[in-house]
Amino acid sequence: MRVIGVIGPKKSGKTTLICDILKEINKNNINIAIIKHSYHDVNIDKEGTDSYKFKKYANTSILSDGNRTTFFYNKMDLSEILSKLDSDLVIIEGFKEQLRKLNIPKIVMINEEEGNELIDSHTLMVIKNMEYNIDDVVKNILEKSIVPTYNLNCGHCGYNCKEFVERVVKGDLSWDQCVISEGLEVIVNGKTIPLNPFVSNIVKNTIIGLLSSLKGVDNPESLTIKINKTL
């Protein structure tokens, strides 16, 4: 999973840009997820409805009809949300502070002169007044979106995570030079636990070795292990 952010002031065109990106990237059969942050409460399930009652008391509630299925979770931060996803590419609208904290590269939208303060060393593109070439935008996203590192700072690439992303944005390094791009992802109690290459290889090889003797297991590309507890 690789991630990219889109931030900017209100009415700077963030949603329009993301829709244009989706239309273009979908031609390449890439599995995409969108995360949108809102500073206002979103009234999806009105008070008095069944889903409202369920959500009030359950950590997770699911509403499914003939056209779609909606999951309702309690409030989560960006790292927790990312741990729930398994997509090729995740585009994040908003969450500017958490994008900075997690060292996620971003596109900054500027409306007139509003939004310049959002530009930093992790900005891969600045789009002013909705003037952009969608081919250039998509090219930058595919080249410079990264696997979330969660500030592992293992130093295997020669830099800490913040410096690594800065060099990816500049074009000095490639996103797949991060060791966790092909490593093992461990999620414990909803939190991603980054592993350095040595630990990742030990755990991965041990698990594959243990499972290789089981019927139906043949060169696993993905694996989910859940430790169940008795209620």
N, C-alpha and C positions, 0 to 999 in steps of 0.2 A: 504494500500500500504506500502510495506517495501522496504528499499533501502540498497545497498551495493556498495562500490567502488572498482575498480581495477586500481592501478597506478604502474608506473615503467618507467625506461628509454626506449628509442627507441630500438626496436628489442629485448625486454626482454620477449616477448611471451604473451603479454596481450590479444591480439585478439584470439590467439590459445586457451588460457585458457578459455576465455569467451565462445567460440564455444563448447569446451568440457563440460562446465557447462550447456549450453543450451541443448545439446544432452541428458545429464543425467537428468536434472530437468524436461524436457518435458515428461519424462516417468510418472511423477506424475500429469500431466494435470494441470500445474500451468501456469497462464497467465503472461508472462514476457515481459518487455520492456527494450530496450538497449539505453543508451545515450552515444554517443562518442564525445569527444571534440577534435578538431583539431586546431593546431596553424597556419595552412595554410588555405587559402581560398579554398573551395571545389567547383569546377566548375561543378555543377549539370545541370544547365540550361545555355546554351551558349548565348552570346550576339547576339541579333537579332531574337531569338526565341520568340514565343508568351508568354511563361511562364516567360521569362526574362523581357519582357515589362510589364507584369502584376505585377510582384514582385517589379518592380521599383517604382510603384505608389500605390500599395495596401499594407495594413498592413499584410493581409493574402491572399495568393492565393493558389488554389488547382488545381492540374493536375491529371486527372484520365484517364487511358486507359483500355484496356481489361484485364490487368493482375494486376494492382496495382493503388493505389491512394497515391499521395504525397502532403503533406501540406508544404507550404513555409511561414515561419514567419520572421519578423524582428528579429535582434539579441536579445537574452534573456539570463539572468543569470540562474544558475542552479535551484534556487528556483522557478523561473517563469516557467521553463521547467517542473519541477515536478508537478506544479499546473495544467498542461494540461493533465496529465496522470491519468489513472484509471486501473492500473495493480496490480496483486498480488505481483509481485517482480520487482524491477527496478535495473538493473546493470549499473553502471556508469563507463565508461573508461575515465580516465583523470580527469580534473577539480580538481586537487589536492588541490589548495588553497581554493576553495569553499567547498570541502569535509571537510577540517579542520574547516572552518568557521561555517558550518552547523552541525558539530559533527556527521558525517556519518562514520561508521566503514569501514575499507578497507583491501584489500589484497595487499601486496606490492611485486612486482616482482623485482628480482635482477639479473642483468647480470654480471657475474664475481663478482666484488666488487662494480659495479656501481649501485646506488639506495639505498644504506644503509642510506643515509641522509633523506629518505622519511619515515623511520620507526618512529612511535610515539606511544602515549598511546592509540590511536584508531585503531592500527593495529591488526587485528585478526589472520592474517597468513602472514608469510614471505615465499615466494617461490623463491628459488635460482636456476638459470640455468635450469629452466623448469622441475625440479624434484618434482613431486607431485603425490599423489594418489587422483584421482577425487572423490572417495567416501568420503574421509576426507574433501576435499574442499567443496563439496555440503553439508555435515553435518554441517560444520561451518557456511555456508551461511544461511541455514534454521534455525539454532539455534541463530545466532547473528546478522542477518540483522535487522534493526530497522524501526519503523515508524518515518518519519522525524519530529523532534520536533521544528525546527526553533528557537531554543534558547528561548523557552517559560519560562524555569526556574521557573516553578510553585512551585517546592519543594515538591509536593505531594508524590513523591517516597522517599523523604528524602535527595535528592541530587540536584544539578543543572544539566542541560542537559549534559554538558561535563563530569562530574563525573559519571552520569548514564551510558553513553556509555562506559566509561572506565571499569566500573564494569560488564557490559554486556560482553565486550570483554574478561575479566578475567574469566567469568563464575560465578561471584558472584550474579548477577541478571539476570532475564529473560527479553527479549524484551517486552513481554506483560505486564510487571509491570509498564510500562509508561501509564499514565491515558488516553492519547489521542489515544491509540491503539484501544479503543472501543468508543471513543468520537465523537464529531461532527467536521467535517472539514468545515471551512468557507474560501472561496476564494473571495476576493474583488479586482476588477480591476486587475486580474491576480496575486495577491499576497495572499499567504496563511496566514490567521490570526489565530494563535494558541489560543485556549481558555482553561482556567482552568476548572476543573471538575464542579464547581458550576455554572458558566456561561453556559458551554456546556449543562448541564442537563436542565437548565431553557429554553434555546433556543430550544433544541431538543424536549422536552415535549410539549412546546407551539405549535411548528409547527405541530407535530403529532396530537395534540389535535384539532387544527384548521382543519386539512385535513381529520380527521377520518370520518367526516360526508359526505365527497364527494364520489360520485359514482366511483367505481373502485379502491378505496384506501383501502387496507387490509394488515395490518402489513408491512409497507414499510421498506425495508432493505437499500435502497439507494434513494436519492432524490436530484434533481437539481432545484434550484430556481434562476431565472434570472430576474433582474429588467430592463425592456426595456425603452429606452428613445427615444423621437421623434427626427428624424434628422432635 
